[in-house]
Amino acid sequence: MSTVRRGRRDGLLGPGGGGPFGVLRRALRLLEAVDRHPAGATLAELSRELSVPEEQLRPLAEELETEGYLLGLDGGWALGGAFTLLGTQHREPVVRARLHHRLEELREELGAAVYFSRYHDGELSVEAVSAAEDAPAVHEWADFRATAHASAIGKCLLAQLDHDARLDHLARHPAARLTARTITETDRLLHRLDRQPATVPVLDLQEYSMDTVCAAVPIVAGSTVGCLATSLPVAQAHRLREAAELLAVRATPLMLAMAV
């Protein structure tokens, strides 16, 4: 709060003011102001907030854009991509902590176990699980990596791949029959994946286990091929579609949690 008040009081330290670090301070106050507007802010808005004329802000904003710290929008400014390069050695722990926190919140909201999974280097990986005694996780009786054809998580991830990548995966992990409901015919499975709308949750209705039903929605964050999923005991199958709809709504906040 003190930095905001200081910027307003002295007009962003004035042209050339503040000693040898004046320009740095002016840049920081401008970045702080832009950060308070996640959707971007116009130069006029920033001028009013910082009590600095637009003609003084413009060259500083343009220089910060050149360096990648600001992004010029149509009529405004937002934070640029250079910030993602700062503190990269600490990025993964921060992202993982945010992810687990979001998953815990979602598990409480759904009253069901939740999962975040990715597909990378040709394999499925369950990266994080939030479960509890009253929200049990799926019993992994068959390796998830080899049963993508049968699980909601696996089908959601495969649906995001191109045709050749799907064929490659199925060649390395042939579809095995896990329950009476498992689809094992490659052509039928590929047809199902082709027809899967990106905005509709993928369901597993006892294809992996007769004891569990699942739903998954895609997570798009940069180059990540990922998904957010939930599972319910088959006795609670009547809750699955409502849980899947809420899952889809909560996917965007999860994407934001993964961004630092």
DRENDO-1510 file (C-alpha; in Angstrom, 1 decimal, always signed):
<recs>
REC; n; res; u; v; w
REC; 1; MET; +0.0; +0.0; +0.0 .
REC; 2; SER; +2.8; +2.5; +0.8 .
REC; 3; THR; +4.3; +2.2; -2.7 .
REC; 4; VAL; +0.9; +3.1; -4.2 .
REC; 5; ARG; +0.6; +6.1; -2.0 .
REC; 6; ARG; +4.1; +7.2; -2.8 .
REC; 7; GLY; +3.5; +7.1; -6.5 .
REC; 8; ARG; +0.4; +9.2; -6.3 .
REC; 9; ARG; +2.0; +11.8; -3.9 .
REC; 10; ASP; +5.0; +12.7; -6.0 .
REC; 11; GLY; +3.7; +12.1; -9.5 .
REC; 12; LEU; +5.7; +8.9; -10.0 .
REC; 13; LEU; +8.7; +10.8; -8.6 .
REC; 14; GLY; +8.4; +13.3; -11.4 .
REC; 15; PRO; +10.5; +13.6; -14.6 .
REC; 16; GLY; +14.1; +12.7; -13.7 .
REC; 17; GLY; +13.3; +12.8; -10.0 .
REC; 18; GLY; +14.2; +10.4; -7.3 .
REC; 19; GLY; +18.0; +10.4; -7.8 .
REC; 20; PRO; +19.8; +7.7; -9.8 .
REC; 21; PHE; +17.1; +5.2; -9.2 .
REC; 22; GLY; +14.2; +7.4; -10.2 .
REC; 23; VAL; +13.6; +5.7; -13.5 .
REC; 24; LEU; +13.6; +2.3; -11.8 .
REC; 25; ARG; +11.1; +3.5; -9.3 .
REC; 26; ARG; +8.8; +5.0; -11.9 .
REC; 27; ALA; +9.0; +1.7; -13.9 .
REC; 28; LEU; +8.1; -0.3; -10.7 .
REC; 29; ARG; +5.1; +2.0; -9.9 .
REC; 30; LEU; +3.8; +1.6; -13.5 .
REC; 31; LEU; +4.2; -2.2; -13.4 .
REC; 32; GLU; +2.4; -2.4; -10.0 .
REC; 33; ALA; -0.5; -0.3; -11.5 .
REC; 34; VAL; -0.8; -2.5; -14.5 .
REC; 35; ASP; -0.7; -5.6; -12.3 .
REC; 36; ARG; -3.9; -4.3; -10.5 .
REC; 37; HIS; -5.7; -4.6; -13.9 .
REC; 38; PRO; -5.5; -8.3; -14.9 .
REC; 39; ALA; -7.6; -7.6; -18.1 .
REC; 40; GLY; -5.4; -4.7; -19.0 .
REC; 41; ALA; -5.6; -0.9; -18.4 .
REC; 42; THR; -5.6; +2.1; -20.7 .
REC; 43; LEU; -3.0; +4.8; -20.5 .
REC; 44; ALA; -5.7; +7.2; -19.3 .
REC; 45; GLU; -6.7; +4.8; -16.5 .
REC; 46; LEU; -3.0; +4.4; -15.5 .
REC; 47; SER; -2.5; +8.2; -15.7 .
REC; 48; ARG; -5.4; +8.8; -13.3 .
REC; 49; GLU; -4.3; +6.1; -10.9 .
REC; 50; LEU; -0.7; +7.3; -10.7 .
REC; 51; SER; -1.4; +11.0; -11.0 .
REC; 52; VAL; +1.0; +11.2; -13.9 .
REC; 53; PRO; +0.4; +12.8; -17.4 .
REC; 54; GLU; -0.1; +10.3; -20.2 .
REC; 55; GLU; +2.8; +11.9; -22.2 .
REC; 56; GLN; +5.2; +10.9; -19.4 .
REC; 57; LEU; +3.8; +7.4; -19.0 .
REC; 58; ARG; +3.8; +6.5; -22.7 .
REC; 59; PRO; +7.6; +6.4; -23.4 .
REC; 60; LEU; +8.2; +4.4; -20.2 .
REC; 61; ALA; +5.4; +1.9; -21.1 .
REC; 62; GLU; +6.8; +1.6; -24.6 .
REC; 63; GLU; +10.3; +0.8; -23.3 .
REC; 64; LEU; +8.9; -1.8; -20.9 .
REC; 65; GLU; +7.0; -3.3; -23.9 .
REC; 66; THR; +10.3; -3.5; -25.8 .
REC; 67; GLU; +11.9; -5.4; -22.9 .
REC; 68; GLY; +8.9; -7.8; -22.7 .
REC; 69; TYR; +7.6; -6.6; -19.3 .
REC; 70; LEU; +4.5; -5.0; -20.7 .
REC; 71; LEU; +2.2; -6.1; -23.5 .
REC; 72; GLY; +0.5; -3.5; -25.7 .
REC; 73; LEU; -3.2; -4.3; -26.1 .
REC; 74; ASP; -5.8; -2.5; -28.3 .
REC; 75; GLY; -5.8; +0.8; -26.4 .
REC; 76; GLY; -4.2; -0.5; -23.2 .
REC; 77; TRP; -1.4; -2.4; -21.5 .
REC; 78; ALA; -1.1; -5.7; -19.6 .
REC; 79; LEU; +1.9; -7.5; -18.0 .
REC; 80; GLY; +4.1; -9.1; -20.5 .
REC; 81; GLY; +5.6; -12.6; -20.8 .
REC; 82; ALA; +9.1; -11.6; -19.5 .
REC; 83; PHE; +7.7; -12.1; -16.0 .
REC; 84; THR; +7.4; -15.9; -16.5 .
REC; 85; LEU; +11.2; -16.0; -16.9 .
REC; 86; LEU; +11.8; -14.5; -13.5 .
REC; 87; GLY; +12.5; -16.9; -10.6 .
REC; 88; THR; +12.1; -20.0; -12.9 .
REC; 89; GLN; +14.0; -22.1; -10.4 .
REC; 90; HIS; +11.2; -21.5; -7.9 .
REC; 91; ARG; +8.3; -21.7; -10.4 .
REC; 92; GLU; +7.5; -25.4; -10.2 .
REC; 93; PRO; +7.1; -25.5; -6.4 .
REC; 94; VAL; +4.9; -22.5; -6.5 .
REC; 95; VAL; +2.7; -23.9; -9.3 .
REC; 96; ARG; +2.5; -27.3; -7.5 .
REC; 97; ALA; +1.4; -25.7; -4.2 .
REC; 98; ARG; -1.2; -23.6; -6.0 .
REC; 99; LEU; -2.4; -26.7; -7.8 .
REC; 100; HIS; -2.8; -28.8; -4.7 .
REC; 101; HIS; -4.6; -26.0; -2.9 .
REC; 102; ARG; -7.1; -25.6; -5.8 .
REC; 103; LEU; -7.6; -29.4; -5.9 .
REC; 104; GLU; -8.4; -29.5; -2.2 .
REC; 105; GLU; -10.9; -26.7; -2.6 .
REC; 106; LEU; -12.6; -28.5; -5.5 .
REC; 107; ARG; -12.6; -31.8; -3.7 .
REC; 108; GLU; -14.5; -30.1; -0.8 .
REC; 109; GLU; -16.9; -28.5; -3.2 .
REC; 110; LEU; -17.6; -31.7; -5.2 .
REC; 111; GLY; -17.5; -34.1; -2.3 .
REC; 112; ALA; -15.4; -36.3; -4.6 .
REC; 113; ALA; -11.8; -37.1; -5.3 .
REC; 114; VAL; -10.2; -34.9; -8.0 .
REC; 115; TYR; -7.1; -35.4; -10.2 .
REC; 116; PHE; -4.8; -33.4; -12.4 .
REC; 117; SER; -3.2; -35.4; -15.2 .
REC; 118; ARG; -0.9; -34.7; -18.2 .
REC; 119; TYR; +0.2; -36.4; -21.3 .
REC; 120; HIS; +3.9; -35.8; -22.1 .
REC; 121; ASP; +6.7; -37.8; -23.7 .
REC; 122; GLY; +4.1; -40.2; -25.0 .
REC; 123; GLU; +2.8; -41.2; -21.7 .
REC; 124; LEU; -0.1; -40.5; -19.3 .
REC; 125; SER; +0.9; -39.2; -15.9 .
REC; 126; VAL; -1.4; -38.5; -12.9 .
REC; 127; GLU; +0.4; -35.4; -11.5 .
REC; 128; ALA; -1.7; -34.7; -8.4 .
REC; 129; VAL; -4.6; -36.3; -6.5 .
REC; 130; SER; -6.8; -34.8; -3.8 .
REC; 131; ALA; -8.8; -37.5; -2.0 .
REC; 132; ALA; -10.2; -38.0; +1.5 .
REC; 133; GLU; -11.9; -40.8; +3.5 .
REC; 134; ASP; -15.3; -39.5; +2.3 .
REC; 135; ALA; -14.0; -38.8; -1.2 .
REC; 136; PRO; -11.9; -41.9; -2.0 .
REC; 137; ALA; -9.6; -42.0; -5.1 .
REC; 138; VAL; -10.0; -44.7; -7.7 .
REC; 139; HIS; -8.3; -48.0; -6.9 .
REC; 140; GLU; -5.5; -48.3; -9.5 .
REC; 141; TRP; -5.9; -52.0; -10.1 .
REC; 142; ALA; -4.5; -51.7; -13.6 .
REC; 143; ASP; -1.8; -49.2; -14.5 .
REC; 144; PHE; -3.3; -45.9; -15.6 .
REC; 145; ARG; -0.5; -45.4; -18.1 .
REC; 146; ALA; -1.5; -48.6; -20.0 .
REC; 147; THR; -5.3; -48.1; -19.7 .
REC; 148; ALA; -5.9; -44.7; -21.2 .
REC; 149; HIS; -8.5; -46.2; -23.6 .
REC; 150; ALA; -10.7; -47.1; -20.7 .
REC; 151; SER; -10.5; -44.1; -18.2 .
REC; 152; ALA; -12.1; -40.7; -18.4 .
REC; 153; ILE; -8.6; -39.2; -17.8 .
REC; 154; GLY; -7.0; -41.2; -20.6 .
REC; 155; LYS; -9.7; -40.6; -23.2 .
REC; 156; CYS; -9.7; -36.8; -22.4 .
REC; 157; LEU; -5.9; -36.7; -22.9 .
REC; 158; LEU; -6.0; -38.8; -26.1 .
REC; 159; ALA; -8.8; -36.6; -27.5 .
REC; 160; GLN; -6.4; -33.7; -27.4 .
REC; 161; LEU; -3.8; -35.5; -29.5 .
REC; 162; ASP; -3.7; -35.7; -33.3 .
REC; 163; HIS; -4.6; -38.9; -35.1 .
REC; 164; ASP; -1.0; -40.2; -35.5 .
REC; 165; ALA; -0.2; -39.6; -31.8 .
REC; 166; ARG; -3.3; -41.6; -30.8 .
REC; 167; LEU; -2.3; -44.5; -33.0 .
REC; 168; ASP; +1.2; -44.4; -31.6 .
REC; 169; HIS; -0.1; -44.6; -28.1 .
REC; 170; LEU; -2.5; -47.4; -28.8 .
REC; 171; ALA; +0.2; -49.3; -30.6 .
REC; 172; ARG; +2.4; -49.1; -27.5 .
REC; 173; HIS; -0.5; -49.7; -25.1 .
REC; 174; PRO; -3.0; -52.1; -26.9 .
REC; 175; ALA; -6.6; -51.7; -25.6 .
REC; 176; ALA; -7.3; -54.5; -23.2 .
REC; 177; ARG; -10.8; -55.4; -21.9 .
REC; 178; LEU; -11.0; -54.4; -18.2 .
REC; 179; THR; -14.7; -54.6; -17.8 .
REC; 180; ALA; -17.7; -55.7; -19.9 .
REC; 181; ARG; -18.1; -52.0; -20.9 .
REC; 182; THR; -14.5; -51.4; -22.1 .
REC; 183; ILE; -14.1; -50.4; -25.7 .
REC; 184; THR; -11.3; -52.4; -27.2 .
REC; 185; GLU; -11.8; -52.0; -30.9 .
REC; 186; THR; -9.3; -49.3; -32.1 .
REC; 187; ASP; -11.6; -48.0; -34.9 .
REC; 188; ARG; -14.5; -47.6; -32.6 .
REC; 189; LEU; -12.3; -45.9; -29.9 .
REC; 190; LEU; -10.8; -43.5; -32.5 .
REC; 191; HIS; -14.3; -42.7; -33.8 .
REC; 192; ARG; -15.4; -41.9; -30.3 .
REC; 193; LEU; -12.4; -39.6; -29.7 .
REC; 194; ASP; -12.9; -37.8; -33.0 .
REC; 195; ARG; -16.5; -37.1; -32.1 .
REC; 196; GLN; -15.7; -35.9; -28.5 .
REC; 197; PRO; -16.6; -32.1; -28.3 .
REC; 198; ALA; -13.9; -30.1; -26.6 .
REC; 199; THR; -16.4; -28.4; -24.3 .
REC; 200; VAL; -18.2; -31.6; -23.1 .
REC; 201; PRO; -16.8; -33.6; -20.2 .
REC; 202; VAL; -15.5; -37.1; -21.0 .
REC; 203; LEU; -17.2; -39.8; -19.0 .
REC; 204; ASP; -16.1; -43.3; -17.9 .
REC; 205; LEU; -19.1; -45.3; -17.0 .
REC; 206; GLN; -17.6; -48.4; -15.5 .
REC; 207; GLU; -15.1; -48.9; -18.4 .
REC; 208; TYR; -12.1; -49.0; -16.1 .
REC; 209; SER; -13.7; -50.4; -13.0 .
REC; 210; MET; -17.2; -51.7; -12.2 .
REC; 211; ASP; -16.9; -49.9; -8.8 .
REC; 212; THR; -16.3; -46.4; -10.1 .
REC; 213; VAL; -17.5; -43.7; -12.5 .
REC; 214; CYS; -15.4; -40.8; -13.6 .
REC; 215; ALA; -15.5; -37.5; -15.6 .
REC; 216; ALA; -12.7; -35.4; -17.1 .
REC; 217; VAL; -12.4; -32.0; -18.8 .
REC; 218; PRO; -9.3; -30.7; -20.7 .
REC; 219; ILE; -6.9; -28.2; -19.2 .
REC; 220; VAL; -5.1; -26.0; -21.7 .
REC; 221; ALA; -2.2; -24.1; -20.2 .
REC; 222; GLY; +0.6; -23.2; -22.7 .
REC; 223; SER; +1.8; -26.4; -24.3 .
REC; 224; THR; +0.4; -28.6; -21.6 .
REC; 225; VAL; -1.9; -31.5; -22.7 .
REC; 226; GLY; -3.7; -32.0; -19.4 .
REC; 227; CYS; -7.1; -32.7; -17.8 .
REC; 228; LEU; -9.0; -32.2; -14.6 .
REC; 229; ALA; -11.0; -35.2; -13.4 .
REC; 230; THR; -13.2; -36.5; -10.7 .
REC; 231; SER; -14.4; -39.9; -9.6 .
REC; 232; LEU; -17.3; -41.3; -7.6 .
REC; 233; PRO; -18.2; -44.7; -6.2 .
REC; 234; VAL; -20.7; -46.4; -8.6 .
REC; 235; ALA; -23.4; -46.0; -5.9 .
REC; 236; GLN; -23.2; -42.3; -6.4 .
REC; 237; ALA; -23.3; -42.4; -10.2 .
REC; 238; HIS; -26.4; -40.2; -10.2 .
REC; 239; ARG; -24.1; -37.3; -9.1 .
REC; 240; LEU; -21.6; -37.6; -11.9 .
REC; 241; ARG; -23.1; -35.3; -14.6 .
REC; 242; GLU; -23.6; -32.5; -12.1 .
REC; 243; ALA; -20.1; -33.0; -10.8 .
REC; 244; ALA; -18.8; -33.0; -14.4 .
REC; 245; GLU; -20.5; -29.7; -15.2 .
REC; 246; LEU; -19.0; -28.1; -12.1 .
REC; 247; LEU; -15.6; -29.5; -13.1 .
REC; 248; ALA; -15.9; -27.8; -16.4 .
REC; 249; VAL; -16.6; -24.5; -14.7 .
REC; 250; ARG; -13.7; -24.8; -12.4 .
REC; 251; ALA; -11.2; -25.7; -15.1 .
REC; 252; THR; -10.4; -22.1; -15.9 .
REC; 253; PRO; -9.4; -21.1; -12.3 .
REC; 254; LEU; -7.2; -24.2; -12.2 .
REC; 255; MET; -5.4; -23.0; -15.4 .
REC; 256; LEU; -4.8; -19.6; -13.7 .
REC; 257; ALA; -3.5; -21.4; -10.6 .
REC; 258; MET; -0.8; -23.0; -12.9 .
REC; 259; ALA; +0.4; -19.6; -14.1 .
REC; 260; VAL; +3.0; -17.7; -12.1 .
</recs>
